[in-house]
């Protein structure tokens, strides 16, 4: 390699490094958490002949809300089943 090519490659590498460093730098104090999360599992009983939804919207008195997915269905009597729903819900603090 000629000296000119080596110098050009070095300058280009240093330029790219100088550009990328400010983008990668951040301070932890700039991060603000706007919501809390928690895992929730609930159940609901249905008649055995019912069309059981695959998802269920969840909300509670503490302001947590979100969509839960059906995880299991259990026969609880000859005429009823119990559907379990699980997922992560959020509490919006903002």
N, CA, C and O atoms as a DFTB+ gen file, in Angstrom:
376 C
 N C O
     1  1       0.838      -1.182       0.000
     2  2       0.000       0.000       0.000
     3  2       0.879       1.240       0.000
     4  3       1.960       1.283       0.587
     5  1       0.378       2.204      -0.661
     6  2       1.150       3.437      -0.665
     7  2       0.840       4.242       0.581
     8  3      -0.181       4.024       1.235
     9  1       1.707       5.155       0.902
    10  2       1.535       6.003       2.082
    11  2       0.252       6.815       1.978
    12  3      -0.431       7.030       2.980
    13  1      -0.074       7.259       0.788
    14  2      -1.284       8.065       0.580
    15  2      -2.534       7.248       0.920
    16  3      -3.452       7.779       1.546
    17  1      -2.594       5.967       0.524
    18  2      -3.739       5.111       0.820
    19  2      -3.851       4.843       2.313
    20  3      -4.950       4.817       2.867
    21  1      -2.702       4.641       2.964
    22  2      -2.709       4.390       4.404
    23  2      -3.203       5.614       5.156
    24  3      -4.014       5.495       6.075
    25  1      -2.724       6.781       4.777
    26  2      -3.169       8.016       5.430
    27  2      -4.655       8.274       5.191
    28  3      -5.365       8.687       6.107
    29  1      -5.123       8.037       3.985
    30  2      -6.538       8.235       3.664
    31  2      -7.408       7.290       4.483
    32  3      -8.432       7.711       5.021
    33  1      -7.027       6.042       4.586
    34  2      -7.788       5.067       5.372
    35  2      -7.792       5.440       6.842
    36  3      -8.815       5.303       7.514
    37  1      -6.649       5.914       7.354
    38  2      -6.568       6.316       8.764
    39  2      -7.463       7.519       9.050
    40  3      -8.178       7.536      10.052
    41  1      -7.426       8.508       8.189
    42  2      -8.266       9.696       8.374
    43  2      -9.734       9.329       8.301
    44  3     -10.532       9.826       9.096
    45  1     -10.104       8.477       7.371
    46  2     -11.489       8.041       7.235
    47  2     -11.937       7.275       8.479
    48  3     -13.041       7.498       8.974
    49  1     -11.103       6.383       8.985
    50  2     -11.444       5.621      10.189
    51  2     -11.624       6.534      11.391
    52  3     -12.585       6.382      12.145
    53  1     -10.723       7.471      11.577
    54  2     -10.825       8.407      12.700
    55  2     -12.059       9.301      12.567
    56  3     -12.698       9.625      13.568
    57  1     -12.394       9.694      11.354
    58  2     -13.591      10.521      11.132
    59  2     -14.847       9.759      11.512
    60  3     -15.728      10.306      12.175
    61  1     -14.938       8.503      11.098
    62  2     -16.102       7.688      11.441
    63  2     -16.192       7.463      12.938
    64  3     -17.288       7.480      13.497
    65  1     -15.080       7.257      13.588
    66  2     -15.058       7.073      15.038
    67  2     -15.521       8.342      15.741
    68  3     -16.293       8.271      16.698
    69  1     -15.063       9.495      15.283
    70  2     -15.448      10.766      15.898
    71  2     -16.940      11.034      15.725
    72  3     -17.573      11.614      16.606
    73  1     -17.500      10.616      14.602
    74  2     -18.929      10.817      14.362
    75  2     -19.764       9.885      15.230
    76  3     -20.811      10.290      15.733
    77  1     -19.320       8.642      15.413
    78  2     -20.129       7.653      16.133
    79  2     -20.066       7.805      17.643
    80  3     -21.016       7.407      18.318
    81  1     -19.021       8.349      18.201
    82  2     -18.888       8.459      19.655
    83  2     -19.985       9.296      20.276
    84  3     -20.581       8.841      21.253
    85  1     -20.304      10.507      19.777
    86  2     -21.382      11.279      20.417
    87  2     -22.743      10.590      20.334
    88  3     -23.581      10.772      21.217
    89  1     -22.968       9.810      19.295
    90  2     -24.241       9.118      19.152
    91  2     -24.379       8.022      20.198
    92  3     -25.473       7.793      20.713
    93  1     -23.288       7.345      20.515
    94  2     -23.334       6.253      21.470
    95  2     -23.362       6.740      22.918
    96  3     -23.825       6.014      23.798
    97  1     -22.884       7.931      23.175
    98  2     -22.817       8.418      24.550
    99  2     -24.190       8.858      25.029
   100  3     -24.927       9.517      24.294
   101  1     -24.538       8.495      26.265
   102  2     -25.773       8.972      26.881
   103  2     -25.598       8.934      28.383
   104  3     -24.760       8.201      28.906
   105  1     -26.378       9.713      29.056
   106  2     -26.310       9.758      30.503
   107  2     -27.553       9.109      31.071
   108  3     -28.647       9.263      30.529
   109  1     -27.384       8.375      32.175
   110  2     -28.516       7.700      32.800
   111  2     -29.543       8.698      33.310
   112  3     -30.721       8.358      33.427
   113  1     -29.135       9.899      33.610
   114  2     -30.069      10.889      34.140
   115  2     -31.064      11.375      33.086
   116  3     -32.071      11.997      33.425
   117  1     -30.786      11.094      31.804
   118  2     -31.693      11.510      30.735
   119  2     -32.856      10.548      30.561
   120  3     -33.771      10.839      29.790
   121  1     -32.852       9.414      31.248
   122  2     -33.885       8.396      31.077
   123  2     -34.998       8.619      32.090
   124  3     -34.742       8.739      33.288
   125  1     -36.236       8.673      31.604
   126  2     -37.396       8.816      32.469
   127  2     -38.336       7.652      32.204
   128  3     -38.716       7.413      31.058
   129  1     -38.712       6.932      33.241
   130  2     -39.646       5.814      33.094
   131  2     -41.059       6.379      33.210
   132  3     -41.415       7.000      34.211
   133  1     -41.849       6.153      32.177
   134  2     -43.188       6.744      32.122
   135  2     -44.281       5.770      32.552
   136  3     -45.433       6.181      32.688
   137  1     -43.964       4.504      32.770
   138  2     -44.991       3.565      33.211
   139  2     -44.379       2.429      34.016
   140  3     -43.181       2.156      33.930
   141  1     -45.213       1.787      34.785
   142  2     -44.836       0.588      35.527
   143  2     -45.476      -0.598      34.827
   144  3     -46.472      -0.452      34.117
   145  1     -44.895      -1.775      35.034
   146  2     -45.424      -2.996      34.432
   147  2     -45.599      -4.061      35.508
   148  3     -44.897      -4.075      36.519
   149  1     -46.552      -4.948      35.261
   150  2     -46.680      -6.135      36.106
   151  2     -47.291      -7.256      35.286
   152  3     -48.016      -7.018      34.320
   153  1     -46.986      -8.483      35.687
   154  2     -47.562      -9.663      35.039
   155  2     -48.874     -10.009      35.732
   156  3     -48.974      -9.957      36.957
   157  1     -49.873     -10.362      34.937
   158  2     -51.207     -10.649      35.454
   159  2     -51.706     -11.951      34.858
   160  3     -51.507     -12.219      33.673
   161  1     -52.357     -12.763      35.689
   162  2     -53.089     -13.943      35.226
   163  2     -54.472     -13.891      35.846
   164  3     -54.613     -13.749      37.061
   165  1     -55.487     -14.006      35.014
   166  2     -56.875     -14.001      35.477
   167  2     -57.591     -15.185      34.844
   168  3     -57.060     -15.839      33.947
   169  1     -58.804     -15.454      35.321
   170  2     -59.608     -16.482      34.663
   171  2     -61.052     -16.010      34.581
   172  3     -61.495     -15.135      35.325
   173  1     -61.764     -16.623      33.649
   174  2     -63.185     -16.340      33.473
   175  2     -63.876     -17.638      33.098
   176  3     -63.377     -18.396      32.266
   177  1     -65.031     -17.897      33.717
   178  2     -65.805     -19.098      33.414
   179  2     -66.785     -18.821      32.278
   180  3     -67.367     -17.742      32.179
   181  1     -66.947     -19.833      31.421
   182  2     -67.842     -19.747      30.269
   183  2     -68.666     -21.019      30.192
   184  3     -68.239     -22.064      30.682
   185  1     -69.854     -20.943      29.576
   186  2     -70.571     -22.188      29.255
   187  2     -69.720     -23.010      28.280
   188  3     -68.995     -22.451      27.457
   189  1     -69.813     -24.304      28.377
   190  2     -68.993     -25.177      27.522
   191  2     -69.208     -24.924      26.040
   192  3     -68.301     -25.135      25.235
   193  1     -70.392     -24.475      25.677
   194  2     -70.701     -24.249      24.269
   195  2     -70.295     -22.857      23.783
   196  3     -70.483     -22.544      22.608
   197  1     -69.745     -22.019      24.656
   198  2     -69.422     -20.627      24.300
   199  2     -68.220     -20.542      23.369
   200  3     -67.348     -21.410      23.365
   201  1     -68.202     -19.474      22.583
   202  2     -67.044     -19.142      21.760
   203  2     -66.109     -18.322      22.652
   204  3     -66.405     -17.165      22.950
   205  1     -65.002     -18.896      23.075
   206  2     -64.121     -18.266      24.063
   207  2     -63.100     -17.391      23.344
   208  3     -62.372     -17.878      22.479
   209  1     -63.036     -16.108      23.690
   210  2     -62.108     -15.201      23.005
   211  2     -60.638     -15.542      23.291
   212  3     -60.300     -16.007      24.379
   213  1     -59.789     -15.307      22.315
   214  2     -58.355     -15.579      22.450
   215  2     -57.643     -14.501      23.251
   216  3     -56.570     -14.749      23.801
   217  1     -58.226     -13.299      23.325
   218  2     -57.635     -12.203      24.093
   219  2     -58.704     -11.557      24.953
   220  3     -59.901     -11.684      24.694
   221  1     -58.243     -10.859      25.989
   222  2     -59.173     -10.170      26.896
   223  2     -58.499      -8.896      27.371
   224  3     -57.337      -8.918      27.776
   225  1     -59.230      -7.777      27.322
   226  2     -58.689      -6.515      27.824
   227  2     -58.784      -6.510      29.341
   228  3     -59.803      -6.905      29.908
   229  1     -57.712      -6.058      29.999
   230  2     -57.638      -6.029      31.463
   231  2     -57.455      -4.597      31.933
   232  3     -56.686      -3.840      31.340
   233  1     -58.156      -4.223      32.993
   234  2     -57.897      -2.957      33.687
   235  2     -58.273      -3.151      35.153
   236  3     -59.140      -3.959      35.485
   237  1     -57.602      -2.393      36.025
   238  2     -57.915      -2.508      37.450
   239  2     -57.972      -1.127      38.104
   240  3     -57.720      -0.111      37.457
   241  1     -58.306      -1.107      39.387
   242  2     -58.499       0.149      40.124
   243  2     -57.200       0.928      40.303
   244  3     -57.240       2.129      40.567
   245  1     -56.055       0.274      40.167
   246  2     -54.761       0.954      40.319
   247  2     -54.278       1.587      39.017
   248  3     -53.188       2.159      38.978
   249  1     -55.067       1.494      37.960
   250  2     -54.704       2.110      36.688
   251  2     -53.892       1.230      35.757
   252  3     -53.409       1.706      34.730
   253  1     -53.730      -0.038      36.088
   254  2     -53.037      -0.961      35.186
   255  2     -54.005      -1.410      34.092
   256  3     -55.189      -1.636      34.343
   257  1     -53.475      -1.533      32.877
   258  2     -54.325      -1.956      31.766
   259  2     -53.474      -2.637      30.700
   260  3     -52.258      -2.456      30.640
   261  1     -54.142      -3.424      29.862
   262  2     -53.451      -4.070      28.756
   263  2     -54.232      -5.271      28.251
   264  3     -55.247      -5.663      28.828
   265  1     -53.744      -5.840      27.175
   266  2     -54.378      -6.985      26.543
   267  2     -53.718      -8.265      27.036
   268  3     -52.494      -8.391      27.023
   269  1     -54.540      -9.212      27.471
   270  2     -54.052     -10.513      27.927
   271  2     -54.385     -11.561      26.874
   272  3     -55.374     -11.433      26.153
   273  1     -53.553     -12.600      26.788
   274  2     -53.779     -13.703      25.847
   275  2     -54.243     -14.943      26.601
   276  3     -53.786     -15.227      27.708
   277  1     -55.150     -15.667      25.982
   278  2     -55.628     -16.919      26.584
   279  2     -54.485     -17.929      26.618
   280  3     -53.824     -18.170      25.608
   281  1     -54.264     -18.511      27.789
   282  2     -53.166     -19.458      27.947
   283  2     -53.631     -20.892      28.175
   284  3     -52.882     -21.835      27.922
   285  1     -54.889     -21.064      28.662
   286  2     -55.359     -22.414      28.961
   287  2     -56.874     -22.403      29.089
   288  3     -57.475     -21.376      29.403
   289  1     -57.485     -23.556      28.842
   290  2     -58.918     -23.759      29.067
   291  2     -59.064     -25.071      29.831
   292  3     -58.506     -26.093      29.431
   293  1     -59.821     -25.040      30.939
   294  2     -59.992     -26.213      31.797
   295  2     -61.487     -26.472      31.990
   296  3     -62.256     -25.543      32.238
   297  1     -61.884     -27.709      31.878
   298  2     -63.278     -28.098      32.132
   299  2     -63.497     -28.085      33.645
   300  3     -62.819     -28.818      34.365
   301  1     -64.450     -27.248      34.154
   302  2     -64.689     -27.167      35.597
   303  2     -65.980     -27.868      36.013
   304  3     -66.175     -28.169      37.190
   305  1     -66.851     -28.125      35.058
   306  2     -68.073     -28.893      35.301
   307  2     -68.542     -29.408      33.947
   308  3     -67.988     -29.020      32.919
   309  1     -69.539     -30.265      33.926
   310  2     -70.010     -30.752      32.625
   311  2     -70.523     -29.637      31.707
   312  3     -70.543     -29.792      30.486
   313  1     -70.932     -28.528      32.296
   314  2     -71.519     -27.473      31.468
   315  2     -70.672     -26.192      31.395
   316  3     -71.064     -25.246      30.711
   317  1     -69.523     -26.140      32.083
   318  2     -68.715     -24.918      32.101
   319  2     -67.217     -25.214      31.960
   320  3     -66.716     -26.254      32.385
   321  1     -66.530     -24.249      31.343
   322  2     -65.070     -24.283      31.239
   323  2     -64.506     -22.999      31.847
   324  3     -65.201     -21.990      31.963
   325  1     -63.250     -23.061      32.225
   326  2     -62.564     -21.888      32.776
   327  2     -61.408     -21.545      31.842
   328  3     -60.543     -22.378      31.570
   329  1     -61.409     -20.302      31.354
   330  2     -60.342     -19.827      30.476
   331  2     -59.383     -18.961      31.282
   332  3     -59.806     -18.057      32.002
   333  1     -58.101     -19.243      31.157
   334  2     -57.061     -18.462      31.831
   335  2     -56.419     -17.514      30.826
   336  3     -56.161     -17.882      29.680
   337  1     -56.168     -16.291      31.276
   338  2     -55.557     -15.258      30.449
   339  2     -54.348     -14.687      31.186
   340  3     -54.420     -14.424      32.387
   341  1     -53.235     -14.494      30.471
   342  2     -52.013     -13.968      31.073
   343  2     -51.377     -12.929      30.170
   344  3     -51.581     -12.919      28.956
   345  1     -50.592     -12.044      30.801
   346  2     -49.842     -11.053      30.037
   347  2     -49.252      -9.999      30.928
   348  3     -49.430     -10.020      32.145
   349  1     -48.542      -9.068      30.310
   350  2     -47.940      -7.948      31.007
   351  2     -48.796      -6.721      30.764
   352  3     -49.121      -6.396      29.622
   353  1     -49.162      -6.038      31.844
   354  2     -49.968      -4.824      31.748
   355  2     -49.141      -3.645      32.263
   356  3     -48.165      -3.839      32.988
   357  1     -49.525      -2.443      31.895
   358  2     -48.787      -1.239      32.282
   359  2     -49.660      -0.300      33.091
   360  3     -50.889      -0.335      33.016
   361  1     -48.989       0.543      33.868
   362  2     -49.655       1.607      34.601
   363  2     -49.052       2.900      34.091
   364  3     -47.874       3.170      34.329
   365  1     -49.825       3.687      33.407
   366  2     -49.327       4.923      32.814
   367  2     -49.194       5.986      33.902
   368  3     -50.171       6.338      34.563
   369  1     -47.977       6.489      34.079
   370  2     -47.727       7.513      35.085
   371  2     -47.589       8.905      34.481
   372  3     -47.463       9.889      35.210
   373  1     -47.611       8.991      33.154
   374  2     -47.336      10.262      32.484
   375  2     -48.519      11.042      32.171
   376  3     -48.409      12.130      31.606
